[in-house]
Amino acid sequence: MASKTISPKLLSLLTAAAFSVSAGTALAQGTLRIGMTASDIPLTTGQTDNGGEGMRFMGYTVYDSLINWDLSKADKPSDLTPGLAKSWGVDAADKTKWTFNLREGVKFHDGSEWTAEVAVWNFEKLLNKDAPQFDPRQSAQGRSRIPAVASYKAVDKYTLEIITKSPDATLPYQLAWIMFSSKAQWEKLKSWDEFAKTPSGTGPWKLAAFVPRERAELVPNPDYWDKARVPKLDKMVLMPLPEPNARVAALRSGQVDWIEAPAPDTISSLKNSGFTIVTNAYPHNWTWHLSRAEGSPWNDIRVRKAANLAVDREGMKELLSGMMIPATGFFPPGHQWFGNPGFKVKYDPAEAKKLMKEAGYGPDKPLKTKVLISPSGSGQMLPLPMNEFVQQSLAEIGLQVDFEVVEWNTLINIWRAGSKHESSRGGTAMNYSYFIQDPFTGVVRHLQCNLAPPAGTNWGHYCDPEMDKLFDEVRTTFDASAQTKVMQKIHEKYVDDALFLMITHDVNPRAMTAKVKGFVQAQNWFQDFSPITMAK
């Protein structure tokens, strides 16, 4: 057979092709399928819905904030880290004036450039009802996150100025909730509904496809500005599975590789079957937010304290197979902001009955009220059996509770509307899990007088000038150690006045197959999926 000589050019092309195939094989790290607790795919346009879980899976994946969270460590609480702003600071002479130096060279998924002008455009989509790009759905999610913001402007291409309504040291934490969408992509499509189908952020993941209530597919953004966070997976698939036993069944059957919040009574058998259970403490609590509107039974501090003393938290821990940290306050035990409250949150049914009797109630003369709860949702753990446990505990001291069960996103809308709104349906408390890793989101927004709906998310319409004074102090304290002392005073008042029914802190359990490698569970509501690979 006659031999043939391969030209140098052809040899170069074949070598390049072989290298490309080899490299592609080496980099191909599989598909990760996740069963979420949400009942639907979170809003894809930038400001997500579905609470913190929406931000976890469709916020800090497809998008970035000016200021992100460092999600790289499991052994200590997360802190803020530069995102689309490489640095920021407050003016020494004018504590309402903040300057953000933006990261240069960042591109949106559609190829357009990130600039200060684009940042301003994004604030307008949330805060300016007259702007063409104003989006009521995103505004509903984001507006209440940044109450400090008074104005904003582009100083130059990569410098953004934000003016706050008054000095506010919590602004960086507020901004960490705001995601930035592509101006160019919206101007091309002229519709947020169309944008939702092909969203464009600057994040490490791109949305490749989604079907409402069924699945969303994310693929890596190889051009992501933070090369350490370019995803290693080929694809990540998100599937809404709001019922815990359905999530476990999907994991066992191989329909998914990872589930959020497995049913506690399945954890032992999942471990015995070779599945991995990952947990970590993180800044989250599971409470009843109490209404302080006129006529609410929770206006009586004796009733509030009695409820906090009636719940057998160790019994609930047994119910949850150990997957909780019993609450002794609004913050978890040992937290740097815990302080030294005088009222001790514990299980003391005798004292609880005594307080109820002083308030005029008891098992023979029960106080009847209604509480709003959801069947599932972001950070809600297992709300149905947990709330039934609390209901039984309270009944023993003469506090008779009926539940109004509503879907998670509906509950969020009721929370934003406030306890006085007709949507609360007569409910005097709401089971709502809270993200508590920063001063504003963790405490201020729940109880400040001027943040009662519709101005903010003080659902219960609580108002106490003494508490407002402490909130003002934490906002005007820019030194971290001094701010910690103010936060301790705030938390002491939270507990001493029994302002919430404080029940438990989550440990954020996840169950996954042994094939999932490289995941680091941060002590944070959000997580980084970029380091994950799937073993063959």
C-alpha positions in Angstrom: 0.0 0.0 0.0 1.4 3.4 -0.9 2.2 5.6 2.0 1.0 9.2 2.2 2.7 12.1 3.7 0.7 14.3 6.0 1.3 18.0 5.4 2.6 20.0 8.4 -0.6 22.2 8.3 -2.9 19.1 8.4 -0.7 17.6 11.2 -1.1 20.8 13.2 -4.8 20.8 12.8 -5.1 17.1 13.8 -2.9 17.6 16.8 -5.0 20.6 17.9 -8.2 18.6 17.5 -6.8 15.7 19.5 -5.7 18.1 22.2 -9.1 19.7 22.3 -10.9 16.4 22.7 -8.5 15.3 25.4 -8.8 18.6 27.2 -12.6 18.5 26.9 -12.7 15.0 28.4 -10.4 16.1 31.2 -12.5 19.2 32.0 -15.9 17.4 31.7 -16.9 16.9 35.3 -20.5 15.7 34.8 -24.0 17.0 35.6 -25.3 17.7 39.1 -29.0 17.5 39.6 -30.4 19.2 42.7 -33.8 18.8 44.3 -34.8 22.2 45.8 -37.4 22.8 48.5 -39.1 25.5 46.4 -42.2 24.7 44.4 -41.1 26.6 41.3 -38.0 27.8 39.5 -36.9 31.1 41.2 -37.4 34.3 39.2 -34.6 34.4 36.6 -34.4 38.2 35.8 -31.9 39.2 38.6 -33.8 39.8 41.8 -35.1 36.3 42.6 -38.2 35.2 44.5 -38.5 32.1 46.6 -36.6 33.7 49.5 -33.0 32.9 50.3 -33.2 29.6 48.3 -34.0 31.6 45.2 -30.9 33.8 45.8 -28.8 30.6 46.4 -29.7 28.9 43.2 -30.6 31.7 40.8 -29.0 34.8 42.3 -25.4 34.1 43.2 -25.1 31.7 40.3 -26.3 33.7 37.2 -25.6 37.1 38.8 -23.3 39.1 41.0 -23.7 42.0 43.5 -21.5 44.9 44.0 -20.5 43.1 47.2 -20.5 39.3 47.3 -20.2 36.8 50.2 -17.0 34.8 50.7 -18.4 31.2 50.4 -15.1 29.4 50.2 -14.7 28.3 53.9 -16.7 25.9 56.2 -14.9 26.5 59.4 -15.9 30.1 60.2 -18.9 32.4 59.4 -18.8 34.1 55.9 -17.9 37.7 55.5 -18.4 40.2 52.7 -16.0 40.2 49.8 -15.5 42.4 46.7 -17.8 41.5 43.9 -18.6 43.9 40.9 -17.0 46.6 43.1 -13.4 45.9 43.8 -13.4 48.4 46.7 -15.7 50.8 48.5 -15.7 53.3 51.3 -17.6 56.1 53.1 -16.6 59.7 53.0 -14.9 60.7 56.2 -16.5 64.2 56.2 -19.9 63.0 55.0 -21.0 59.6 56.2 -23.9 59.5 53.8 -21.6 59.5 50.8 -20.2 56.2 49.6 -17.9 55.6 46.6 -17.7 52.3 44.8 -14.7 51.5 42.5 -16.0 49.1 40.0 -14.2 46.1 38.6 -13.0 46.7 35.0 -13.2 44.3 32.1 -16.3 42.4 33.4 -18.7 41.2 30.7 -22.3 40.1 30.9 -23.2 36.8 29.4 -24.4 38.6 26.2 -20.9 40.2 25.9 -21.9 43.7 27.0 -19.8 45.6 29.5 -20.3 46.2 33.2 -20.0 49.9 34.0 -21.3 52.5 36.5 -24.0 53.5 34.0 -25.3 49.9 34.0 -25.2 49.9 37.8 -27.4 53.1 37.9 -29.8 51.5 35.3 -30.2 48.5 37.6 -31.0 50.7 40.6 -33.6 52.3 38.4 -35.2 49.0 37.6 -35.9 48.6 41.3 -36.5 52.1 42.7 -37.8 54.4 39.9 -41.4 53.6 38.9 -41.1 56.0 35.9 -38.1 54.2 34.4 -38.8 52.2 31.2 -37.0 49.2 32.8 -38.8 49.4 36.1 -39.9 45.9 37.0 -42.6 45.5 39.7 -41.6 41.8 40.4 -38.0 42.6 40.9 -38.8 45.7 42.8 -41.0 43.7 45.2 -37.9 41.5 45.9 -35.2 44.1 46.1 -36.6 47.5 47.1 -37.0 46.6 50.8 -33.4 45.3 50.9 -31.9 48.7 50.3 -34.0 51.2 52.4 -30.8 53.3 53.1 -30.4 54.3 49.4 -31.4 57.9 48.6 -29.7 58.4 45.3 -27.0 57.1 43.0 -25.0 58.3 40.1 -22.1 57.3 37.7 -19.2 59.6 38.6 -17.2 58.1 35.6 -17.2 54.8 33.7 -16.0 52.8 36.7 -16.9 54.9 39.7 -20.4 54.7 41.3 -21.6 57.1 44.0 -24.4 56.2 46.4 -25.9 58.7 48.9 -27.8 57.3 51.8 -30.8 58.9 53.5 -28.8 59.2 56.7 -25.5 57.7 57.9 -25.8 54.0 57.6 -22.9 51.6 58.3 -25.1 48.6 57.2 -25.2 49.7 53.5 -22.7 47.1 52.3 -24.8 44.3 53.8 -27.9 45.7 52.1 -26.2 45.9 48.8 -25.1 42.3 49.0 -28.8 41.4 48.1 -28.9 43.4 44.9 -28.1 41.5 41.7 -27.2 43.2 38.4 -28.8 42.4 35.1 -27.6 43.2 31.6 -28.9 46.6 30.3 -28.0 45.6 26.7 -30.0 42.4 26.9 -33.1 44.1 28.2 -32.8 46.9 25.6 -32.6 44.2 22.9 -35.7 42.4 24.2 -37.7 45.3 25.7 -39.4 43.0 28.1 -38.6 41.4 31.4 -40.8 38.4 30.4 -38.6 37.8 27.4 -35.4 38.6 29.4 -36.5 35.8 31.8 -36.2 33.2 29.0 -32.6 34.3 28.1 -31.3 36.1 31.2 -27.9 37.8 31.2 -25.9 38.4 34.3 -22.2 38.5 35.1 -22.2 35.4 37.3 -20.2 32.1 37.1 -23.2 30.3 35.6 -25.4 30.9 32.6 -29.1 29.8 32.4 -29.3 27.5 29.4 -32.9 26.4 29.7 -35.8 26.2 32.1 -39.4 25.0 32.3 -41.5 26.6 35.0 -42.2 24.2 38.0 -40.1 21.5 36.4 -36.4 22.3 35.9 -33.7 24.9 35.1 -30.4 24.1 33.5 -27.3 26.1 34.3 -24.0 25.8 32.4 -20.5 27.3 33.2 -19.6 30.8 32.2 -16.0 30.2 31.1 -15.3 33.9 30.9 -16.2 34.6 34.5 -14.1 37.4 35.9 -13.1 35.4 39.1 -11.2 32.5 37.5 -11.2 30.6 40.8 -15.0 30.4 40.6 -15.4 29.2 37.0 -17.6 26.1 37.5 -16.0 22.7 37.0 -19.3 20.9 36.2 -20.7 20.6 32.7 -24.1 21.4 33.9 -26.2 21.9 37.0 -29.9 21.1 36.9 -32.4 22.5 39.4 -35.6 20.7 40.1 -38.5 22.0 42.4 -39.4 19.3 44.9 -41.3 21.0 47.8 -42.3 17.8 49.6 -39.4 16.3 51.7 -40.3 12.6 51.2 -40.6 13.2 47.4 -37.1 14.7 47.5 -35.7 11.7 49.4 -37.5 9.3 46.9 -35.9 11.3 44.0 -32.5 10.9 45.5 -32.9 7.2 46.2 -34.2 6.5 42.7 -31.3 8.4 41.0 -33.6 11.2 39.7 -31.4 13.8 41.5 -27.9 13.7 43.0 -28.5 16.2 45.8 -31.4 17.3 47.9 -32.0 20.2 50.2 -33.5 19.5 53.7 -34.0 15.7 53.7 -36.8 14.4 55.9 -35.1 13.9 59.3 -36.5 10.4 59.8 -34.7 9.3 56.6 -31.2 10.5 57.5 -30.0 7.4 59.2 -31.2 5.1 56.4 -29.7 7.4 53.8 -26.3 7.2 55.5 -26.6 3.4 55.7 -27.4 3.4 51.9 -24.1 5.2 51.2 -25.5 8.8 50.8 -23.6 11.7 52.3 -25.2 14.0 54.8 -23.6 17.5 55.0 -24.4 19.9 57.7 -23.0 23.1 59.2 -24.1 25.8 61.6 -25.2 28.9 59.7 -26.9 32.3 60.5 -30.5 31.3 60.3 -33.3 31.0 62.8 -36.8 29.4 62.7 -39.2 31.6 64.5 -42.8 32.8 64.8 -42.9 36.5 64.0 -45.5 38.0 66.3 -48.0 40.7 65.3 -48.1 43.8 67.5 -51.2 45.2 65.8 -54.0 46.4 68.0 -55.9 43.5 69.4 -53.1 41.0 69.0 -52.8 38.6 72.0 -49.0 38.9 71.6 -49.1 42.5 72.9 -49.0 41.0 76.4 -45.4 40.2 77.3 -46.7 37.5 79.7 -48.2 35.6 76.7 -45.0 36.1 74.7 -42.7 34.8 77.5 -45.1 31.9 78.3 -45.0 30.7 74.7 -41.2 30.8 74.7 -41.1 28.8 77.9 -43.7 26.2 76.6 -41.8 24.7 73.7 -39.8 21.5 74.4 -36.9 22.2 72.0 -35.0 19.1 73.0 -38.1 17.1 72.1 -38.2 18.8 68.7 -34.5 18.0 68.2 -35.3 14.4 68.7 -38.1 14.7 66.2 -35.6 16.1 63.7 -33.0 13.4 64.3 -30.7 16.0 65.8 -30.8 18.3 62.8 -31.3 21.6 64.7 -29.7 23.8 67.4 -32.3 24.6 70.1 -32.8 28.4 70.4 -31.9 30.3 73.5 -32.4 33.6 71.7 -32.9 35.2 68.2 -29.2 34.5 67.5 -27.7 31.1 68.1 -25.8 30.3 71.3 -22.2 31.6 71.3 -22.9 34.2 68.6 -20.8 37.3 68.8 -24.0 39.4 69.0 -25.7 37.3 71.7 -24.9 39.5 74.7 -26.3 38.6 78.1 -30.1 38.7 78.1 -31.9 38.5 81.5 -34.8 36.4 80.2 -33.7 32.8 79.6 -35.4 31.0 76.7 -35.8 27.4 77.9 -38.4 24.7 78.5 -40.3 25.6 81.7 -44.0 24.6 81.4 -44.8 25.4 85.0 -43.6 29.0 84.7 -45.4 29.2 81.3 -48.7 28.2 82.9 -48.1 30.7 85.7 -47.6 33.5 83.2 -50.7 32.5 81.3 -52.8 32.4 84.4 -51.6 35.9 85.3 -52.7 37.0 81.8 -56.1 35.5 82.4 -55.8 32.2 80.5 -55.1 28.5 81.0 -55.9 25.0 79.8 -59.5 25.5 81.1 -59.8 28.9 79.5 -57.6 28.9 76.4 -56.4 31.9 74.4 -57.4 31.2 70.8 -55.5 32.6 67.8 -54.4 31.9 64.3 -50.9 31.5 62.9 -49.8 31.6 59.2 -47.5 28.8 58.1 -46.2 27.2 54.8 -45.9 23.5 53.8 -42.3 24.1 52.6 -40.0 26.8 51.4 -36.5 28.3 51.6 -35.1 27.7 55.1 -38.4 26.6 56.4 -37.0 23.2 57.4 -40.0 20.9 57.9 -42.7 23.4 58.8 -45.7 21.0 59.0 -44.4 18.5 61.7 -42.4 21.2 63.5 -45.4 23.6 63.7 -47.7 20.7 64.9 -45.1 20.1 67.6 -45.2 23.7 68.7 -49.0 23.7 68.5 -49.2 20.8 70.9 -46.7 22.4 73.3 -48.7 25.6 73.4 -52.0 23.8 73.9 -50.7 22.4 77.2 -50.4 25.9 78.7 -53.8 27.2 77.4 -52.7 28.7 74.1 -54.8 27.2 71.4 -53.5 27.8 67.9 -55.1 27.1 64.5 -53.0 27.2 61.3 -53.6 28.9 58.0 -51.4 27.0 55.6 -50.4 28.9 52.4 -47.8 28.3 49.7 -44.3 29.8 50.4 -44.3 32.6 47.9 -47.8 33.5 49.0 -46.5 33.7 52.6 -43.7 36.0 51.5 -46.2 38.3 49.9 -48.3 38.3 53.1 -45.1 39.1 55.1 -44.4 42.1 52.9 -48.0 43.3 53.2 -48.0 43.3 57.0 -50.1 41.8 59.8 -52.7 44.6 59.5 -53.4 43.8 55.8 -56.4 41.7 54.9 -54.1 39.1 53.3 -53.0 38.0 56.8 -56.5 36.5 57.1 -56.7 37.2 60.8 -53.3 35.6 61.6 -51.6 37.1 64.6 -48.2 35.3 64.0 -46.3 34.0 61.1 -43.8 31.1 60.9 -40.9 32.7 58.9 -37.3 31.6 58.9 -34.8 34.5 58.9 -31.4 35.1 57.5 -29.5 36.7 60.4 -25.9 37.2 59.2 -25.9 41.0 59.0 -27.3 43.8 61.2 -29.9 45.2 58.8 -31.3 41.9 57.3 -30.9 40.1 60.6 -32.6 42.5 63.0 -33.3 46.1 61.9 -35.7 45.4 59.1 -38.0 43.3 61.3 -38.7 45.9 64.0 -37.9 49.5 63.0 -40.9 51.7 63.3 -40.6 53.3 59.9 -40.2 50.0 58.2 -43.7 48.8 58.8 -45.4 47.8 55.5 -45.7 49.1 52.9 -42.4 50.9 53.7 -40.6 47.8 54.7 -40.8 44.3 56.2 -41.7 45.0 59.9 -44.6 42.5 59.4 -45.8 42.8 63.0 -46.0 46.6 63.1 -43.8 46.6 66.2 -42.7 50.1 67.3 -40.6 51.0 70.3 -38.6 54.3 70.4 -36.0 52.6 72.7 -35.4 50.0 70.0 -35.3 52.6 67.3 -32.6 54.5 69.2 -30.5 51.3 69.2 -31.1 50.8 65.5 -30.0 54.4 64.8 -26.9 53.8 66.9 -25.9 50.6 65.0 -26.3 52.5 61.7 -24.0 55.3 62.8 -21.4 53.1 64.4 -18.8 52.5 61.7 -16.2 50.8 64.0 -16.7 47.0 63.9 -16.0 46.3 67.6 -18.2 49.2 68.8 -20.9 48.0 66.4 -20.8 44.6 68.0 -21.5 46.0 71.4 -24.6 47.8 70.1 -25.8 44.6 68.4 -25.5 42.8 71.8 -27.8 45.5 73.4 -30.3 45.0 70.5 -30.3 41.2 71.0 -30.7 41.5 74.7 -33.8 43.6 74.1 -35.1 41.1 71.5 -34.9 38.3 74.1 -35.8 40.2 77.3 -39.0 41.5 75.6 -39.6 38.1 74.0 -40.3 39.8 70.7 -40.4 36.5 68.7 -41.3 33.0 69.5 -37.7 31.7 69.3 -37.7 28.0 68.5 -34.6 26.7 66.7 -31.6 27.3 64.4 -31.1 25.2 61.3 -28.0 23.2 60.5 -28.8 23.3 56.8 -28.7 19.5 56.1 -28.2 18.3 52.6 -28.1 14.8 51.3 -26.2 13.8 48.2 -24.7 10.8 46.4 -21.1 9.8 47.0 -20.3 11.0 43.5 -20.6 14.6 44.5 -17.1 15.9 45.2 -15.5 19.2 46.2 -18.5 20.9 47.9 -17.6 23.2 50.8 -20.7 24.0 52.9 -20.2 27.6 53.9 -21.6 29.0 57.1 -24.0 31.1 55.0 -27.5 31.0 53.6 -25.8 31.0 50.1 -23.4 28.4 48.7 -20.7 28.2 46.0 -21.3 25.4 43.5 -18.3 26.2 41.3 -15.8 23.8 42.9 -18.1 20.7 42.6 -17.3 17.8 40.4 -19.1 14.5 39.8 -17.1 11.3 40.1 -17.6 8.7 37.3 
